[in-house]
Amino acid sequence: MAGALVRTTVTAGRAAFQGDGMRRRVLAVTLTLATLIGALPVAGSLWIAWENARRVETDLLIRATREMLTRSERLQEDATRALAAMAAVPVGDACTPAGLARLRTAAFASRGVREVGVVEEGRVVCTGAGRLDSPMPLPLPDMSVGDMRIWYDRLPPGLDDSARAASRTTVIARGPYAVFLDTEQIYDLVLAEPRVVLSMVALGTGQVLGVRTRPERAILSDMVDRFRNQTEPEAIRLGDRLVVAAIARDGTAMALASEPVSVVIETWREQALLMGLPGLASGGLIFWLIVTLVRRGDTMGARIRRGLARGEFRVVYQPIVRLADGACLGGEALVRWQQRDGSMISPDRFIPVAEAEGLIERLTDEIIEHVFADLGKFLAARPSVWIAINLSASDVESDRVRGRLDRLRKTHGVAAAQIVLEATERTLIDARRAQSSMRSFRDAGYRLTIDDFGTGYSSLAYLATLPVDGLKLDKTFVDGIGSGSAADDVMGHILSLAATLGLDVAAEGVEHQAQADYLIARGVTYGQGWLYARAMDGNAFCGYVDGHLPAAPLANRRRA
C-alpha cells in the first residue's frame, strides 16, 4: 500500500496545497475574530477606566460647586444676622465711639463679616475703625434683594486697588448700615487638583461675583448660558475644559467649577494602568482559548472525525496484474480523502494520525463498506477476481473486521477467498495477537498478504512463522532495480525465501517495462503500478478487469 501512497503524493500534494490555502484563510479570519474578541476586555477596561476618571473628576467639581454655594449661603446668613443686630443702634449714635463699639460687637459675632460701615447719601462715612477722612462712595448696587442692596467685588475702606486681588469683599447694606463680607473664604477650598477654576456668577446680570483663577470671559459667559436652566449639577465639556455648575437655592447665583480635560486624561491613565492589566490578561486568555479551540478543531484528528461524519472518504481501486501476460486478477482498495473544496489530502498524511488517535478502525470499516457497495455484485459474479484491503494493527487484533466482512460477504454472495487482507510487516509484529488472529482469518477462508515487505525490522526467518499466503515487495526495492545497491541483494534473499515457502510475490510501484522484465526473470508473479493502470473508481475498475481477464485459470495458491 505504501508504494501506492507514494505515487499519489504529488497529485495529492497539489490538491492539499489548495486545501491548506483555504484553511490558512479560515485560520486568518479566525485569528482576526479572536483578536477582536480578545480586544473587547481590553477596550472595555479602557472605557471603564475613562468613565471612572471622568466620574472622579466630575465628583471633584460637583463637590467644589456645592461647597461654594454652601459657603455663600452661610455668608448671606451671617450678613442678615449682623444687619439685624446693627439695626438696634440708633442712626444718630452710629458713628460715635460708643455706637461703633456696639456695631462691632453686633457684626463681628458673625464669622463672615470682615468690616462694618455706616452709609449716608451713598457713601460709607465711618467703619468699625472710626470716621473716614474721605467717605467711600458706593455706586448703584449690583443687585437688590428685598430691602438689601448688594455690591460685589468691593475693596474694604482704606485699601487701594493694589490689594484688591487678596481682599475681595461683598458689601450688603440695609438702611444706613452695611457689612463687608469676606468672600475669599467661598473659594478657599482645599482641592486635590490645583488647576481647578472656581467662580460665582449672578444669574440675573451675568456679573462675576468672585473667582479663583479667573477663567476666560468668553468661556465664563458660555458656561452661564449653558447651565442657566439646570436643576442638578452636571458636567459638560466646553472647549478643552470639563465644567460643572450648581445654582443657588434662591436662584440668584451660580457656582461654576472647571478643569482642563487633560486632567481627566491623566486620571484615566492612572485608572487604565490599574484596570487595563486585568483586561489585557482577560483578553489574552480569551484569545488563547479561542485559538486553542480552533487549533484543536483544525487538527488532523479533528478533521478526520468530521470527514468520517460527513462521508468525505472514498475508495479507489488500483488493478493488480499478472506480470507474465498483463492479465488482471484483482486490485487493491485505496482510501482517498476529498475535501469539500475539492482538494485532496494524501493518505500518508492522515493514515498515521488516524492510527495514533484511534480512528483507524472507523476508517477501515468505512473502506470495507465502500468496497462491497462498489464491487459486491461484481465480485459475486466473478469468483476468480479478488480485492485487497489494508488492515492496521488494531484491525488485526480485533474480531470486529472479521465480523463485518462475514456479514457483507454473505449479503453480497462473495467468497472469503476473494478478499485479500494486507497488513504491513511492522503491523504484524506490533499486533500482540497477530498470529492467532491471522490464523482465524485464514481458517475462515480469507487470504493474507504482508504489505511493504522488507521495510520492517524483522528477520527473514520470522516470515516462515507467519500464516500468510503471499507478500508484496515495497516500492523502494522496485525503484532500486538495476542499481547494484544492497537492496538488490535483500530482494534476492526475500524472493528465495518466498519461493521456498511457496508464497506468491507481488511488486508495487512498477512504472517501467524494464522493471517488469527484471521481476519476471526473478519469479515475481504479480505487479501493480502506473505501467499498467492508476487507481480508479469502482465502475472504471470493473471495466478494466473485464477487459484484462486471464485466458487461463490461476494457479492454485499455497495453503499453510
Buried (B, 14 or more C-beta within 10 A) or exposed (E): BBBBBBBBBEEBBEBBEBBBEBBEEEBEEBBEEBEEBBBEBBEBBBEBBBEBBBBBBBEBBBBBBBBBBBBBBBBBEBBBBBBEBBBEBEEEEBBBEEBBEBBBBBBBEBEBBBBBBBBEEEBBBBBBBEEBEEBBEBEEBBBEEEEBBBBBBBBBBEEEEEEEEEBBBBBBBBBBBBBBBBBBBBBEBEBEBEEBBBBBBBBEEEBBBBBBEEBEEEBBBBBBEBBEEEEEBBBBEBEEBBBBBBBBEEEBBBBBBBBBBEBBBBBBEEBBEEBBEEBBEBBEEBBEEBBEEBEEEEEBBBBBBEBBEEEBBBBBBBBBBBBEEBBBBBBBBBBBBBBEEEBBBBBBBBBEBBBEBEBBBBBBBBBBEBBBEBBBBBBBEBEBBBBBBBBBBBBBBBEEBBEBBBEBBEEBEBBBBBBBBBBBBBBBBBBEEBBEBBBBBBEEEBBBBBBBBBBBEBEBEEBEEBBBBBBBBBBBBBBBBEEEBEBBEBBEEBBEBBEEBEBBBBBBBBBBEEBBEBBBEBEBBBBBBBBBBBBBEBEBBBEBBEEBEBEEEBEEEEEB
